[in-house]
Amino acid sequence: MGYCNGRCTLIFICGMQLVCVLERQIFDFLGYQWAPILANFVHIIIVILGLFGTIQYRPRYIKGYAVWLVLWVTWNVFVICFYLEAGDLSKETDLILTFNISMHRSWWMENGPGCTVTSVTPAPDWAPEDHRYITVSGCLLEYQYIEVAHSSLQIVLALAGFIYACYVVKCITEEEDSFDFIGGFDSYGYQGPQKTSHLQLQPMYMQIPLDNN
């Protein structure tokens, strides 16, 4: 029963991860955040493989899924540190998440709850010609905290998925070790059942009549 519940829970966690990362992928595409887009895509593939391994009893797939979750947690911790400007990171000047090929920011920067976007004219000389220079005000929740909330949710789901993945792999391994095929396994190999007969042979006596003639 516990094994079944563990598999069902892991399947549910994988489903939640897919829903959350697909939602995140959409907004990263809107914000042209190329590094998160690539990471999200890899995560989607690995979660699908982990889901397949859980349903089809493939421990290797589940182990690979668990290893990836460690890397996924590390990536999301970095994203949190980036938006909270931990250490030398700066969300205002660094373009790490766009591979330094564009000046796009998080989609939530302009479209967060309550945000008012105002175009500034004329634009400064340093602003690229194909970009507009704006100011954002009135946001009920700053965009960096929305991004931090997304990453925090991914970390929680990843930790839960890692725990249940290890549990399911352990259960599958124990089941394979204890499973007994017909006749079982032994050092002498499998021996087929031998036919036995309960019929015992008894001596037969025949009485030959004597000819009096």
GIBEL-V767332 format. One record per pair of residues at least 24 apart in sequence whose C-alpha atoms are under 10 Angstrom apart, sorted by sequence separation. I is the first residue (numbers start at 1). J is the second residue. If there is no record, write none. Layout:
[[I & J] [I & J]]
//
This chain:
[[103 & 127] [110 & 134] [112 & 136] [114 & 138] [115 & 139] [18 & 43] [19 & 44] [43 & 68] [103 & 128] [110 & 135] [111 & 136] [113 & 138] [114 & 139] [115 & 140] [17 & 43] [18 & 44] [42 & 68] [43 & 69] [110 & 136] [112 & 138] [113 & 139] [114 & 140] [115 & 141] [17 & 44] [18 & 45] [104 & 131] [109 & 136] [110 & 137] [112 & 139] [113 & 140] [114 & 141] [115 & 142] [43 & 71] [103 & 131] [109 & 137] [111 & 139] [112 & 140] [113 & 141] [114 & 142] [115 & 143] [18 & 47] [43 & 72] [102 & 131] [110 & 139] [112 & 141] [113 & 142] [14 & 44] [17 & 47] [18 & 48] [42 & 72] [109 & 139] [112 & 142] [113 & 143] [17 & 48] [108 & 139] [112 & 143] [14 & 46] [15 & 47] [40 & 72] [109 & 141] [110 & 142] [111 & 143] [112 & 144] [14 & 47] [15 & 48] [39 & 72] [108 & 141] [109 & 142] [110 & 143] [113 & 146] [13 & 47] [14 & 48] [108 & 142] [109 & 143] [112 & 146] [14 & 49] [108 & 143] [109 & 144] [11 & 47] [14 & 50] [15 & 51] [39 & 75] [107 & 143] [108 & 144] [14 & 51] [39 & 76] [106 & 143] [108 & 145] [109 & 146] [13 & 51] [14 & 52] [105 & 143] [106 & 144] [108 & 146] [109 & 147] [11 & 50] [12 & 51] [36 & 75] [108 & 147] [10 & 50] [11 & 51] [14 & 54] [36 & 76] [106 & 146] [107 & 147] [10 & 51] [11 & 52] [106 & 147] [11 & 53] [11 & 54] [36 & 79] [7 & 51] [10 & 54] [11 & 55] [10 & 55] [8 & 54] [7 & 54] [8 & 55] [6 & 54] [7 & 55] [7 & 57] [10 & 62] [91 & 144] [85 & 144] [36 & 96] [37 & 97] [83 & 143] [84 & 144] [35 & 96] [36 & 97] [37 & 98] [83 & 144] [84 & 145] [33 & 95] [34 & 96] [35 & 97] [36 & 98] [82 & 144] [83 & 145] [33 & 96] [34 & 97] [35 & 98] [83 & 146] [84 & 147] [33 & 97] [34 & 98] [35 & 99] [80 & 144] [83 & 147] [84 & 148] [32 & 97] [33 & 98] [34 & 99] [79 & 144] [80 & 145] [82 & 147] [83 & 148] [32 & 98] [33 & 99] [34 & 100] [82 & 148] [31 & 98] [34 & 101] [80 & 147] [81 & 148] [34 & 102] [79 & 147] [80 & 148] [28 & 97] [33 & 102] [79 & 148] [80 & 149] [32 & 102] [33 & 103] [34 & 104] [80 & 150] [32 & 103] [33 & 104] [76 & 147] [77 & 148] [79 & 150] [80 & 151] [32 & 104] [33 & 105] [76 & 148] [79 & 151] [80 & 152] [31 & 104] [32 & 105] [33 & 106] [78 & 151] [79 & 152] [30 & 104] [31 & 105] [32 & 106] [33 & 107] [76 & 150] [77 & 151] [30 & 105] [31 & 106] [32 & 107] [76 & 151] [77 & 152] [30 & 106] [31 & 107] [75 & 151] [76 & 152] [28 & 105] [29 & 106] [30 & 107] [31 & 108] [76 & 153] [77 & 154] [28 & 106] [29 & 107] [30 & 108] [31 & 109] [73 & 151] [76 & 154] [77 & 155] [27 & 106] [28 & 107] [31 & 110] [72 & 151] [73 & 152] [76 & 155] [27 & 107] [28 & 108] [75 & 155] [26 & 107] [27 & 108] [73 & 154] [74 & 155] [72 & 154] [73 & 155] [72 & 155] [73 & 156] [73 & 157] [69 & 154] [70 & 155] [73 & 158] [69 & 155] [72 & 158] [73 & 159] [71 & 158] [72 & 159] [69 & 157] [70 & 158] [69 & 158] [70 & 159] [68 & 158] [69 & 159] [69 & 160] [66 & 158] [69 & 161] [70 & 162] [65 & 158] [66 & 159] [69 & 162] [68 & 162] [66 & 161] [67 & 162] [65 & 161] [66 & 162] [69 & 165] [65 & 162] [66 & 163] [66 & 164] [67 & 165] [62 & 161] [63 & 162] [66 & 165] [62 & 162] [65 & 165] [66 & 166] [64 & 165] [65 & 166] [62 & 164] [63 & 165] [62 & 165] [63 & 166] [66 & 169] [61 & 165] [62 & 166] [63 & 168] [59 & 165] [62 & 168] [63 & 169] [59 & 166] [62 & 169] [61 & 169] [59 & 168] [60 & 169] [59 & 169] [50 & 161] [54 & 165] [57 & 168] [58 & 169] [59 & 170] [57 & 169] [59 & 171] [59 & 172] [47 & 161] [54 & 168] [58 & 172] [59 & 173] [50 & 165] [54 & 169] [57 & 172] [53 & 169] [54 & 172] [24 & 147] [24 & 150] [23 & 150] [24 & 151] [21 & 150] [20 & 150] [21 & 151] [24 & 154] [21 & 153] [20 & 153] [21 & 154] [20 & 154] [17 & 153] [17 & 154] [20 & 157] [16 & 154] [17 & 156] [17 & 157] [16 & 157] [17 & 158] [14 & 157] [13 & 157] [14 & 158] [17 & 161] [13 & 158] [14 & 160] [13 & 160] [14 & 161] [13 & 161] [12 & 161] [13 & 162] [10 & 160] [11 & 161] [9 & 160] [10 & 161] [13 & 164] [9 & 161] [10 & 162] [10 & 163] [11 & 164] [10 & 164] [11 & 165] [9 & 164] [10 & 165] [8 & 164] [9 & 165] [6 & 163] [7 & 164] [10 & 167] [6 & 164] [7 & 165] [10 & 168] [5 & 164] [6 & 165] [9 & 168] [6 & 166] [7 & 167] [8 & 168] [6 & 167] [7 & 168] [6 & 168] [7 & 169] [5 & 168] [3 & 167] [4 & 168] [7 & 171] [2 & 167] [3 & 168] [6 & 171] [2 & 168] [3 & 169] [3 & 170] [4 & 171] [3 & 171] [2 & 171] [3 & 172] [3 & 175]]
//
